[in-house]
Amino acid sequence: MFENTSQLHAAMKEILEIFQQGKDIDCLYPKYPEELSADLVEAINTCLSQNYLTGVSCTVGAQGDVIINTFAPHITAAGSEFISEN
């Protein structure tokens, strides 16, 4: 779990930059092993709820596995502003 909002914001920025650069979200998996997968879910879902990111869904399956669908990832203007401010 993130200890503070600074850690959450750093993860959000990293996620947004990955999509902005056209990279695959899979490159983040080594950084978020199973015990930290809740952090990844929190960061992605916060990006979605703040309208920084669209075209992505993130859920946790019944077995606790993280399912990220990136069918049409798009960084919004608000997301771009978040990146530049953080």
trRosetta pair geometry for C-beta under 8 A, 3 or more apart (Angstrom, degrees):
i j d omega theta_ij theta_ji phi_ij phi_ji
1 38 6.5 -26 -83 97 70 124
1 39 6.5 179 -115 -75 25 91
2 5 7.5 76 138 -90 133 24
2 7 4.3 179 -151 92 98 118
2 8 4.6 63 -176 -60 172 83
2 11 7.2 -113 -88 3 125 137
2 39 5.8 123 -45 -128 83 102
2 42 6.8 -130 -4 93 117 148
2 43 8.0 117 -51 -63 134 94
3 7 5.8 81 42 1 74 147
4 7 5.5 105 60 7 67 97
4 8 7.4 -127 109 0 41 92
5 8 5.1 -52 -148 40 45 116
5 9 5.9 46 154 -22 74 104
6 9 5.8 -53 -145 38 29 110
6 10 6.4 32 153 -22 62 105
7 10 5.7 -52 -148 33 31 113
7 11 6.6 30 154 -16 63 105
8 11 5.9 -59 -154 37 31 109
8 12 6.3 31 151 -20 66 107
8 42 6.8 -77 -127 125 106 115
8 43 6.2 -172 -158 -96 68 83
8 46 6.6 38 176 28 116 170
9 12 5.5 -51 -144 36 34 114
9 13 6.3 37 156 -21 65 103
9 86 5.3 -143 162 -138 113 147
10 13 5.8 -52 -148 34 29 112
10 14 6.5 31 152 -19 62 106
10 86 7.4 -154 -86 162 47 123
11 14 5.6 -54 -149 36 32 113
11 15 6.4 33 153 -19 66 105
11 39 6.4 -135 -112 158 168 101
11 40 7.4 -135 -177 -103 131 47
11 43 3.9 -94 120 -105 118 149
12 15 5.8 -56 -150 36 31 111
12 16 6.3 28 155 -16 66 108
12 43 5.0 -153 -71 -163 64 91
12 46 6.0 -76 -92 89 125 116
12 47 5.3 164 -147 -68 96 96
12 52 7.1 56 177 78 114 161
12 82 7.0 -62 128 150 120 136
12 86 7.7 42 80 75 102 167
13 16 5.8 -57 -147 39 30 110
13 17 6.2 29 156 -19 66 109
13 82 7.0 -147 -93 133 78 94
13 83 5.7 126 -142 -118 86 64
13 86 4.8 -134 -76 99 134 125
14 17 5.8 -56 -145 37 28 110
14 18 6.5 35 154 -25 62 103
14 28 7.2 124 131 -107 116 118
15 18 5.8 -52 -154 28 31 114
15 19 6.9 20 155 -8 63 104
15 25 7.5 22 -143 -125 84 98
15 28 7.0 13 -96 -78 76 158
15 43 5.7 153 -19 134 142 116
15 44 6.0 -158 -157 -87 160 72
15 47 6.0 -118 95 -40 133 154
15 53 7.5 -47 125 -63 111 156
16 19 6.1 -61 -154 41 33 104
16 20 6.0 35 150 -24 68 111
16 47 6.2 -177 -66 -130 96 134
16 52 6.0 -60 -96 149 129 119
16 53 6.4 -134 -103 -68 84 112
16 75 5.6 91 -164 -115 91 119
16 79 5.2 -171 -139 -178 129 107
16 82 6.7 144 -29 86 174 115
16 83 5.4 -139 109 -72 133 108
17 20 5.3 -52 -139 38 34 116
17 21 6.1 24 162 -12 67 109
17 83 6.2 130 -69 -130 84 125
18 21 6.2 -66 -149 42 23 102
18 23 4.6 -86 -164 69 75 112
18 24 7.8 -59 172 79 111 19
18 25 6.2 102 127 -99 142 56
18 27 6.6 -171 -135 59 126 116
18 28 6.6 -62 -69 -45 165 113
19 22 7.6 43 -176 -73 34 24
19 23 7.4 -92 -70 53 24 71
19 25 7.5 9 -68 -70 86 91
19 53 6.7 96 46 -129 164 115
19 56 7.5 -84 -96 -51 147 139
19 70 7.6 -156 -108 -145 107 125
19 73 4.3 -119 -146 153 123 136
19 74 7.7 -111 156 -48 127 6
19 75 5.8 149 101 -50 112 98
20 75 4.9 3 -82 -16 88 153
20 79 7.9 -171 -68 130 111 116
20 80 7.5 121 -109 -98 132 80
20 83 6.9 19 -35 -77 159 164
23 27 5.8 -36 160 12 123 141
24 27 6.0 117 78 -15 75 91
24 70 7.7 173 -145 55 65 159
25 28 5.7 -41 -178 21 63 114
25 29 7.9 83 133 -39 71 86
25 68 5.7 -103 108 123 154 147
25 70 5.8 168 -6 -49 126 143
26 29 5.6 -25 -165 -6 54 119
27 30 7.7 -43 -179 20 42 99
28 31 5.3 -65 -167 42 59 114
28 32 5.9 18 147 8 90 113
28 40 6.6 135 134 -124 126 122
29 32 6.2 -79 -140 57 32 86
30 33 7.5 4 -164 -65 35 76
31 36 7.9 -88 131 96 58 143
32 36 4.6 -127 -150 101 67 106
32 37 5.7 107 152 -92 106 48
32 39 6.1 -146 -129 71 113 103
32 40 4.2 68 -171 -49 168 123
33 36 5.6 73 53 25 61 99
33 37 7.5 -82 114 -44 31 81
34 37 5.6 -24 -151 -20 35 118
34 64 7.9 61 -167 127 100 114
36 39 4.8 -29 180 23 82 121
36 40 6.8 86 128 -20 80 92
37 40 5.4 -49 -155 34 46 114
37 41 6.4 47 149 -19 71 103
37 60 7.7 122 129 -111 116 106
37 64 7.6 113 74 159 141 85
37 65 8.0 -76 172 -150 166 34
37 66 4.6 -149 -175 -33 121 130
38 41 5.6 -52 -148 38 35 113
38 42 6.2 39 152 -22 66 105
38 60 7.9 10 -100 -86 69 142
39 42 5.6 -53 -147 36 30 112
39 43 6.3 28 156 -18 65 107
40 43 5.9 -56 -147 37 29 109
40 44 6.3 22 158 -13 65 108
40 58 7.8 -146 131 -158 83 139
40 66 6.3 30 85 -146 123 166
40 68 8.0 -72 144 -61 118 133
41 44 6.1 -59 -145 41 27 105
41 45 5.9 19 161 -12 65 114
41 58 5.5 173 -134 149 69 121
41 59 7.9 38 -134 -157 116 7
41 60 6.0 -6 -107 -56 157 104
41 66 5.8 -139 -64 -123 104 115
42 45 6.1 -63 -142 44 24 106
42 46 6.1 26 158 -22 63 109
43 46 5.8 -55 -146 34 27 111
43 47 6.6 31 153 -20 61 103
44 47 5.7 -53 -154 33 34 113
44 48 6.5 30 150 -16 66 105
44 53 7.5 -78 -159 74 67 153
44 56 6.7 -110 -170 130 112 131
44 58 4.2 98 105 -30 137 163
44 68 6.8 -119 -124 -118 172 114
45 48 5.4 -51 -146 38 37 113
45 49 6.1 32 156 -17 69 106
45 58 5.7 -121 -59 72 81 123
46 49 5.8 -54 -138 40 32 106
46 50 6.0 22 162 -10 66 111
47 50 6.2 -65 -144 45 23 102
47 52 4.5 -88 -160 68 74 113
47 53 4.2 28 143 11 113 123
47 56 7.9 8 95 67 121 136
47 79 6.9 50 -162 -114 98 112
48 51 7.7 27 177 -77 32 31
48 52 7.6 -79 -59 48 20 75
48 53 5.6 -61 -78 74 57 96
48 54 7.6 108 -129 -94 76 42
48 56 6.7 -128 -81 78 112 95
48 57 7.9 69 -103 -111 155 44
48 58 7.2 -163 -18 21 140 107
50 78 6.9 -149 141 132 87 130
50 82 7.4 80 124 -73 138 150
51 54 7.5 9 -152 -58 63 95
51 76 5.7 -28 152 37 79 163
51 78 5.5 54 101 54 93 146
51 79 7.7 -124 123 -44 53 89
52 75 6.9 -20 163 -149 70 73
52 76 5.9 -142 -152 42 25 102
52 78 5.5 -107 -95 104 61 93
52 79 3.4 112 -172 -92 73 87
52 82 5.3 -25 -120 14 131 149
53 56 5.7 -20 147 30 116 125
53 73 6.8 -27 -166 -154 101 85
53 74 7.2 146 -157 76 53 50
53 75 6.2 -29 -100 -105 69 54
53 76 6.9 -128 -64 -1 21 91
53 79 5.6 99 -57 -95 62 146
54 72 7.6 -24 119 100 84 92
54 73 7.6 145 83 -150 47 38
54 74 4.8 -19 63 61 92 101
54 76 6.3 79 -10 -52 104 103
55 70 7.1 47 130 -165 89 56
55 71 5.9 -130 -175 75 80 73
55 72 3.4 -107 -144 88 127 70
55 73 4.7 -159 94 -82 114 22
55 74 4.9 89 7 5 131 87
56 68 6.9 -11 -171 -171 100 88
56 69 6.8 163 -157 86 50 59
56 70 5.3 -6 -111 -109 90 65
56 71 7.5 175 -92 27 38 68
56 73 5.1 38 -56 -99 105 87
57 67 8.0 -8 110 113 92 90
57 68 7.4 171 87 -151 51 44
57 69 4.6 7 52 51 94 105
57 71 7.7 20 6 5 96 107
58 66 7.1 -13 -165 -170 90 95
58 67 7.3 160 -151 85 42 55
58 68 5.1 -2 -106 -107 82 78
58 69 7.8 -154 -68 26 43 66
59 66 7.7 159 86 -155 40 51
59 67 5.0 -13 64 60 86 103
60 64 6.2 -16 -180 -145 107 37
60 65 7.1 154 -160 76 61 33
60 66 5.9 -33 -104 -99 70 58
60 67 7.3 169 -99 16 18 82
61 64 6.9 -39 72 33 74 16
61 65 4.4 -4 40 58 121 86
61 66 7.6 -129 5 -60 86 11
61 67 5.6 86 -44 -24 100 116
70 73 4.9 -18 -162 -40 97 112
75 79 4.1 -134 -167 99 81 136
75 80 5.7 104 138 -56 116 78
75 83 7.6 6 -168 -23 142 133
76 79 4.6 106 49 3 68 102
76 80 7.2 -127 100 -2 40 85
77 80 5.6 -50 -149 35 34 113
77 81 6.4 37 150 -19 64 104
78 81 5.6 -53 -149 37 33 114
78 82 6.4 40 149 -24 65 102
79 82 5.5 -48 -147 31 34 114
79 83 6.6 37 152 -21 64 100
80 83 5.7 -49 -152 31 34 114
80 84 6.6 26 154 -13 65 106
81 84 5.9 -58 -148 40 32 106
81 85 6.1 24 156 -14 67 113
82 85 6.0 -65 -144 42 27 106
82 86 6.1 -3 166 4 66 116
83 86 6.5 -77 -141 49 21 90
